């Protein structure tokens, strides 16, 4: 993490202990907005931590952050440079504050991503099935397709339970 102006820089672990240390550091330097990149699964823990504490944050697209760095002439890519660029980006570009998803929406999102991956696996297995000659491989693909079908059904049922339990989503 970095602060702008002032170019203060500090590293924190992406766990509960590191997040608590981050909040202590941020409160000491009076930060008004925390800016971080959406980095696949890695940012979710930080996002939840900040949102649960009511801290203002903006989750930005990594490509947008990189283009900003390039536009300012920063071509090096290190943790420190990236952190300082994100801090400067937050100050100068004033990105909109992000809103944390409810726990239910976060779980649904994770389930939908998993379901999508299973659907892709199913398509790939079906495509392979047409070209397989080996009886062993045919049995394995058939078994894999049954497993994928069962996994998709379980995800669909889990989604249904979550939706029914959440009045705002229902």
Backbone as CSV, one residue per row, in Angstrom:
resi,resn,N_x,N_y,N_z,CA_x,CA_y,CA_z,C_x,C_y,C_z
1,UNK,0.842,-1.175,0.000,0.000,0.000,0.000,0.886,1.236,0.000
2,UNK,0.352,2.263,-0.587,1.076,3.523,-0.627,0.100,4.660,-0.382
3,UNK,0.629,5.760,0.087,-0.187,6.951,0.314,0.291,8.054,-0.620
4,UNK,-0.663,8.839,-1.092,-0.338,9.960,-1.960,-1.129,11.167,-1.494
5,UNK,-0.572,12.353,-1.425,0.838,12.640,-1.633,1.684,12.143,-0.463
6,UNK,2.957,12.191,-0.641,3.872,11.786,0.410,4.655,10.539,0.067
7,UNK,4.160,9.774,-0.868,4.868,8.579,-1.328,5.266,7.622,-0.201
8,UNK,4.424,7.534,0.819,4.659,6.555,1.875,4.278,5.179,1.340
9,UNK,5.057,4.175,1.677,4.837,2.828,1.158,5.004,1.818,2.274
10,UNK,4.133,0.828,2.272,4.166,-0.230,3.279,3.594,-1.497,2.661
11,UNK,4.138,-2.648,3.010,3.587,-3.919,2.532,2.863,-4.613,3.671
12,UNK,1.773,-5.310,3.324,0.972,-6.042,4.299,0.614,-7.404,3.727
13,UNK,0.505,-8.375,4.603,0.078,-9.698,4.154,-1.416,-9.676,3.889
14,UNK,-1.854,-10.532,2.970,-3.266,-10.586,2.603,-3.978,-11.614,3.486
15,UNK,-4.010,-11.301,4.781,-4.728,-12.114,5.749,-5.260,-11.188,6.839
16,UNK,-5.953,-11.739,7.802,-6.590,-10.917,8.832,-5.568,-10.067,9.592
17,UNK,-4.436,-10.649,9.934,-3.393,-9.918,10.660,-2.871,-8.748,9.824
18,UNK,-2.589,-9.007,8.547,-2.108,-7.959,7.662,-3.140,-6.866,7.435
19,UNK,-4.400,-7.258,7.347,-5.464,-6.271,7.134,-5.618,-5.363,8.351
20,UNK,-5.498,-5.934,9.543,-5.573,-5.118,10.765,-4.410,-4.138,10.828
21,UNK,-3.220,-4.597,10.446,-2.057,-3.712,10.413,-2.265,-2.607,9.378
22,UNK,-2.841,-2.950,8.248,-3.145,-1.963,7.208,-4.073,-0.882,7.747
23,UNK,-5.132,-1.272,8.424,-6.089,-0.302,8.959,-5.415,0.610,9.983
24,UNK,-4.539,0.057,10.813,-3.800,0.893,11.781,-2.942,1.917,11.039
25,UNK,-2.243,1.465,10.002,-1.391,2.364,9.232,-2.224,3.446,8.541
26,UNK,-3.342,3.042,7.938,-4.186,3.998,7.231,-4.774,5.042,8.171
27,UNK,-5.180,4.614,9.366,-5.773,5.568,10.302,-4.723,6.567,10.791
28,UNK,-3.469,6.155,10.847,-2.398,7.057,11.282,-2.086,8.119,10.232
29,UNK,-2.320,7.811,8.960,-1.995,8.784,7.906,-3.240,9.435,7.298
30,UNK,-4.398,9.135,7.864,-5.652,9.801,7.464,-5.968,9.656,5.973
31,UNK,-6.156,8.433,5.532,-6.473,8.150,4.133,-7.974,8.303,3.913
32,UNK,-8.349,8.919,2.785,-9.778,9.100,2.513,-10.349,8.034,1.577
33,UNK,-9.497,7.384,0.771,-9.960,6.342,-0.142,-8.855,5.323,-0.344
34,UNK,-9.211,4.052,-0.277,-8.274,2.962,-0.503,-8.523,2.445,-1.915
35,UNK,-7.494,2.447,-2.733,-7.618,2.014,-4.121,-6.784,0.753,-4.311
36,UNK,-7.403,-0.270,-4.878,-6.675,-1.503,-5.177,-7.211,-2.091,-6.470
37,UNK,-6.390,-2.963,-7.059,-6.774,-3.609,-8.316,-7.612,-4.849,-8.039
38,UNK,-8.544,-5.101,-8.939,-9.290,-6.357,-8.913,-8.334,-7.430,-9.423
39,UNK,-7.945,-8.329,-8.557,-6.924,-9.318,-8.912,-7.459,-10.726,-8.735
40,UNK,-8.471,-11.060,-9.485,-9.032,-12.409,-9.377,-9.504,-12.673,-7.969
41,UNK,-9.124,-13.798,-7.438,-9.572,-14.180,-6.108,-8.800,-13.461,-5.002
42,UNK,-7.660,-12.876,-5.308,-6.792,-12.327,-4.268,-7.343,-11.080,-3.589
43,UNK,-8.158,-10.309,-4.269,-8.641,-9.071,-3.662,-9.900,-9.270,-2.818
44,UNK,-10.564,-10.402,-2.944,-11.846,-10.599,-2.263,-11.746,-10.479,-0.748
45,UNK,-10.714,-11.055,-0.169,-10.555,-11.014,1.292,-10.387,-9.574,1.772
46,UNK,-9.543,-8.796,1.070,-9.341,-7.396,1.440,-10.637,-6.609,1.260
47,UNK,-11.306,-6.830,0.159,-12.558,-6.122,-0.122,-13.582,-6.360,0.983
48,UNK,-13.743,-7.606,1.395,-14.693,-7.949,2.465,-14.277,-7.288,3.771
49,UNK,-12.985,-7.331,4.083,-12.473,-6.743,5.322,-12.766,-5.242,5.366
50,UNK,-12.443,-4.537,4.286,-12.664,-3.089,4.241,-14.150,-2.753,4.290
51,UNK,-14.945,-3.484,3.508,-16.382,-3.232,3.467,-17.056,-3.469,4.799
52,UNK,-16.660,-4.524,5.492,-17.248,-4.831,6.796,-16.942,-3.752,7.820
53,UNK,-15.869,-3.002,7.606,-15.493,-1.944,8.534,-15.943,-0.560,8.060
54,UNK,-16.658,-0.525,6.948,-17.188,0.744,6.450,-16.129,1.684,5.899
55,UNK,-14.991,1.141,5.472,-13.932,1.975,4.919,-14.170,2.220,3.433
56,UNK,-13.926,3.432,2.987,-14.139,3.800,1.584,-13.036,3.183,0.729
57,UNK,-13.463,2.463,-0.299,-12.492,1.858,-1.206,-13.002,1.886,-2.625
58,UNK,-12.048,1.771,-3.545,-12.375,1.700,-4.966,-11.563,0.564,-5.566
59,UNK,-12.261,-0.383,-6.132,-11.640,-1.524,-6.801,-11.547,-1.168,-8.278
60,UNK,-10.323,-1.093,-8.807,-10.149,-0.651,-10.191,-9.642,-1.787,-11.067
61,UNK,-9.909,-1.662,-12.330,-9.456,-2.622,-13.329,-7.935,-2.516,-13.462
62,UNK,-7.216,-3.639,-13.373,-5.758,-3.585,-13.489,-5.265,-2.951,-14.789
63,UNK,-5.986,-3.154,-15.869,-5.584,-2.563,-17.153,-5.654,-1.037,-17.068
64,UNK,-6.705,-0.528,-16.440,-6.854,0.917,-16.297,-5.718,1.497,-15.442
65,UNK,-5.392,0.797,-14.372,-4.302,1.242,-13.506,-2.970,1.226,-14.259
66,UNK,-2.751,0.193,-15.050,-1.508,0.078,-15.818,-1.409,1.184,-16.864
67,UNK,-2.512,1.463,-17.532,-2.516,2.533,-18.541,-2.242,3.888,-17.899
68,UNK,-2.772,4.088,-16.702,-2.497,5.326,-15.978,-0.998,5.440,-15.690
69,UNK,-0.403,4.347,-15.213,1.033,4.344,-14.913,1.837,4.654,-16.178
70,UNK,1.476,4.033,-17.280,2.190,4.278,-18.536,2.034,5.723,-18.993
71,UNK,0.826,6.270,-18.812,0.574,7.653,-19.213,1.413,8.633,-18.391
72,UNK,1.762,8.255,-17.170,2.593,9.128,-16.339,4.074,8.827,-16.510
73,UNK,4.396,7.905,-17.422,5.791,7.602,-17.717,6.409,6.531,-16.839
74,UNK,5.621,5.880,-16.019,6.138,4.820,-15.142,6.001,3.480,-15.857
75,UNK,7.105,3.003,-16.403,7.078,1.746,-17.139,7.521,0.566,-16.285
76,UNK,8.253,0.844,-15.205,8.690,-0.231,-14.310,7.467,-0.834,-13.625
77,UNK,7.577,-2.115,-13.292,6.443,-2.799,-12.663,6.972,-3.507,-11.418
78,UNK,6.916,-2.816,-10.298,7.287,-3.410,-9.015,6.145,-3.168,-8.045
79,UNK,6.145,-3.861,-6.929,5.087,-3.651,-5.933,5.034,-2.189,-5.492
80,UNK,6.185,-1.613,-5.230,6.233,-0.225,-4.764,5.706,0.735,-5.837
81,UNK,6.180,0.584,-7.061,5.725,1.460,-8.158,4.215,1.302,-8.356
82,UNK,3.741,0.068,-8.373,2.307,-0.174,-8.562,1.485,0.461,-7.440
83,UNK,1.944,0.302,-6.205,1.212,0.863,-5.069,1.170,2.387,-5.142
84,UNK,2.308,3.000,-5.464,2.341,4.460,-5.571,1.472,4.949,-6.721
85,UNK,1.456,4.213,-7.828,0.614,4.595,-8.960,-0.872,4.485,-8.603
86,UNK,-1.238,3.439,-7.877,-2.640,3.302,-7.466,-3.049,4.436,-6.528
87,UNK,-2.157,4.810,-5.631,-2.456,5.920,-4.719,-2.617,7.223,-5.503
88,UNK,-1.717,7.449,-6.440,-1.791,8.660,-7.270,-3.048,8.623,-8.148
89,UNK,-3.352,7.454,-8.698,-4.557,7.275,-9.512,-5.800,7.647,-8.698
90,UNK,-5.860,7.162,-7.463,-7.008,7.460,-6.608,-7.163,8.938,-6.333
91,UNK,-6.049,9.628,-6.126,-6.097,11.056,-5.831,-6.474,11.879,-7.059
92,UNK,-5.851,11.573,-8.186,-6.038,12.406,-9.376,-7.283,12.052,-10.191
93,UNK,-7.605,10.769,-10.281,-8.715,10.341,-11.133,-10.041,10.236,-10.377
94,UNK,-9.981,10.228,-9.064,-11.173,10.138,-8.216,-12.128,9.037,-8.677
95,UNK,-11.665,7.786,-8.654,-12.547,6.682,-9.089,-13.737,6.552,-8.148
96,UNK,-14.857,6.066,-8.664,-16.040,5.923,-7.799,-15.786,4.899,-6.698
97,UNK,-16.419,5.139,-5.573,-16.310,4.199,-4.459,-17.011,2.895,-4.838
98,UNK,-16.404,1.806,-4.471,-17.002,0.497,-4.722,-17.925,0.147,-3.564
99,UNK,-18.904,-0.667,-3.864,-19.838,-1.126,-2.844,-19.616,-2.610,-2.655
100,UNK,-19.526,-3.023,-1.422,-19.303,-4.431,-1.144,-20.586,-5.216,-1.395
101,UNK,-20.427,-6.372,-1.996,-21.562,-7.261,-2.229,-21.965,-7.903,-0.914
102,UNK,-23.237,-8.229,-0.810,-23.665,-8.984,0.365,-22.976,-10.348,0.342
103,UNK,-22.930,-10.990,1.496,-22.312,-12.315,1.572,-23.031,-13.272,0.621
104,UNK,-24.350,-13.164,0.538,-25.124,-14.035,-0.349,-24.735,-13.821,-1.807
105,UNK,-24.633,-12.560,-2.227,-24.242,-12.283,-3.611,-22.820,-12.751,-3.896
106,UNK,-21.938,-12.603,-2.920,-20.571,-13.078,-3.098,-20.559,-14.599,-3.276
107,UNK,-21.331,-15.313,-2.460,-21.402,-16.770,-2.582,-22.033,-17.177,-3.907
108,UNK,-23.089,-16.483,-4.310,-23.727,-16.790,-5.593,-22.749,-16.569,-6.746
109,UNK,-21.998,-15.487,-6.682,-21.013,-15.206,-7.724,-19.978,-16.307,-7.834
110,UNK,-19.524,-16.781,-6.686,-18.544,-17.862,-6.682,-19.144,-19.145,-7.273
111,UNK,-20.377,-19.425,-6.931,-21.045,-20.615,-7.464,-21.263,-20.507,-8.974
112,UNK,-21.638,-19.332,-9.435,-21.857,-19.134,-10.875,-20.553,-19.326,-11.651
113,UNK,-19.453,-18.817,-11.119,-18.152,-18.998,-11.784,-17.803,-20.479,-11.851
114,UNK,-18.032,-21.195,-10.744,-17.744,-22.636,-10.725,-18.634,-23.379,-11.712
115,UNK,-19.903,-22.984,-11.791,-20.840,-23.635,-12.718,-20.402,-23.403,-14.159
116,UNK,-19.974,-22.183,-14.442,-19.511,-21.856,-15.789,-18.292,-22.716,-16.166
117,UNK,-17.368,-22.881,-15.226,-16.186,-23.710,-15.481,-16.584,-25.162,-15.733
118,UNK,-17.561,-25.657,-14.976,-18.039,-27.026,-15.187,-18.696,-27.175,-16.562
119,UNK,-19.453,-26.175,-16.967,-20.095,-26.227,-18.282,-19.037,-26.285,-19.393
120,UNK,-17.947,-25.533,-19.225,-16.854,-25.587,-20.198,-16.199,-26.968,-20.193
121,UNK,-16.007,-27.523,-18.996,-15.439,-28.878,-18.885,-16.337,-29.899,-19.575
122,UNK,-17.641,-29.738,-19.405,-18.607,-30.660,-20.023,-18.501,-30.601,-21.536
123,UNK,-18.439,-29.407,-22.075,-18.314,-29.246,-23.527,-17.026,-29.901,-24.035
124,UNK,-15.926,-29.653,-23.315,-14.648,-30.250,-23.723,-14.709,-31.774,-23.657
125,UNK,-15.319,-32.320,-22.602,-15.417,-33.779,-22.457,-16.296,-34.369,-23.559
126,UNK,-17.384,-33.702,-23.878,-18.259,-34.183,-24.956,-17.524,-34.166,-26.288
127,UNK,-16.745,-33.139,-26.534,-15.968,-33.065,-27.774,-14.929,-34.185,-27.847
128,UNK,-14.274,-34.464,-26.724,-13.299,-35.560,-26.686,-13.979,-36.908,-26.893
129,UNK,-15.167,-37.041,-26.321,-15.895,-38.315,-26.358,-16.113,-38.800,-27.787
130,UNK,-16.294,-37.887,-28.717,-16.560,-38.254,-30.109,-15.337,-38.852,-30.816
131,UNK,-14.157,-38.572,-30.292,-12.938,-38.996,-30.974,-12.189,-40.110,-30.253
132,UNK,-12.694,-40.556,-29.132,-11.980,-41.553,-28.337,-12.230,-42.958,-28.887
133,UNK,-11.167,-43.715,-28.976,-11.246,-45.099,-29.430,-11.088,-46.059,-28.243
134,UNK,-10.223,-45.726,-27.329,-9.902,-46.590,-26.192,-11.122,-46.809,-25.293
135,UNK,-11.477,-48.057,-25.010,-12.593,-48.340,-24.099,-12.371,-47.742,-22.701
136,UNK,-11.127,-47.784,-22.224,-10.824,-47.211,-20.906,-11.127,-45.718,-20.889
137,UNK,-10.645,-45.012,-21.895,-10.871,-43.567,-21.958,-12.337,-43.229,-22.149
138,UNK,-13.060,-44.053,-22.914,-14.505,-43.838,-23.081,-15.210,-43.929,-21.738
139,UNK,-14.842,-44.948,-20.928,-15.453,-45.104,-19.598,-15.120,-43.901,-18.706
140,UNK,-13.876,-43.462,-18.777,-13.469,-42.324,-17.959,-14.216,-41.046,-18.342
141,UNK,-14.361,-40.800,-19.627,-15.086,-39.602,-20.067,-16.558,-39.704,-19.671
142,UNK,-17.143,-40.880,-19.825,-18.539,-41.067,-19.431,-18.700,-40.805,-17.930
143,UNK,-17.770,-41.345,-17.140,-17.815,-41.128,-15.692,-17.628,-39.642,-15.366
144,UNK,-16.714,-38.982,-16.076,-16.479,-37.542,-15.857,-17.719,-36.733,-16.197
145,UNK,-18.396,-37.076,-17.283,-19.618,-36.363,-17.655,-20.710,-36.540,-16.603
146,UNK,-20.824,-37.756,-16.047,-21.800,-37.970,-14.968,-21.456,-37.126,-13.740
147,UNK,-20.159,-37.063,-13.430,-19.719,-36.269,-12.274,-19.995,-34.785,-12.492
148,UNK,-19.705,-34.298,-13.686,-19.973,-32.893,-14.003,-21.465,-32.601,-13.869
149,UNK,-22.297,-33.498,-14.384,-23.749,-33.312,-14.290,-24.180,-33.231,-12.827
150,UNK,-23.643,-34.108,-11.999,-23.984,-34.105,-10.575,-23.487,-32.824,-9.899
151,UNK,-22.297,-32.386,-10.265,-21.734,-31.165,-9.673,-22.560,-29.935,-10.062
152,UNK,-22.969,-29.866,-11.323,-23.806,-28.746,-11.770,-25.138,-28.763,-11.029
153,UNK,-25.721,-29.936,-10.869,-26.987,-30.046,-10.140,-26.823,-29.576,-8.697
154,UNK,-25.719,-29.958,-8.053,-25.470,-29.541,-6.668,-25.306,-28.021,-6.577
155,UNK,-24.614,-27.435,-7.544,-24.443,-25.978,-7.559,-25.789,-25.292,-7.771
156,UNK,-26.579,-25.794,-8.710,-27.899,-25.211,-8.953,-28.755,-25.249,-7.691
157,UNK,-28.703,-26.365,-6.972,-29.473,-26.492,-5.733,-28.965,-25.531,-4.662
158,UNK,-27.654,-25.385,-4.559,-27.075,-24.451,-3.589,-27.482,-23.013,-3.914
159,UNK,-27.497,-22.674,-5.197,-27.933,-21.334,-5.617,-29.388,-21.106,-5.237
160,UNK,-30.204,-22.099,-5.481,-31.628,-21.992,-5.157,-31.832,-21.774,-3.658
161,UNK,-31.089,-22.492,-2.839,-31.192,-22.334,-1.385,-30.792,-20.918,-0.975
162,UNK,-29.696,-20.414,-1.530,-29.245,-19.062,-1.202,-30.271,-18.014,-1.606
163,UNK,-30.818,-18.155,-2.803,-31.803,-17.181,-3.295,-33.059,-17.197,-2.434
164,UNK,-33.541,-18.394,-2.105,-34.747,-18.491,-1.286,-34.553,-17.936,0.118
165,UNK,-33.316,-18.026,0.631,-33.045,-17.570,1.997,-32.828,-16.057,2.094
166,UNK,-32.612,-15.410,0.970,-32.322,-13.974,0.975,-33.519,-13.206,0.408
167,UNK,-34.221,-12.537,1.276,-35.453,-11.845,0.870,-35.195,-10.777,-0.191
168,UNK,-34.074,-10.085,-0.096,-33.750,-9.034,-1.066,-33.489,-9.568,-2.458
169,UNK,-32.963,-10.771,-2.556,-32.666,-11.370,-3.854,-33.879,-12.097,-4.397
170,UNK,-34.604,-12.744,-3.502,-35.755,-13.534,-3.909,-36.727,-12.701,-4.708
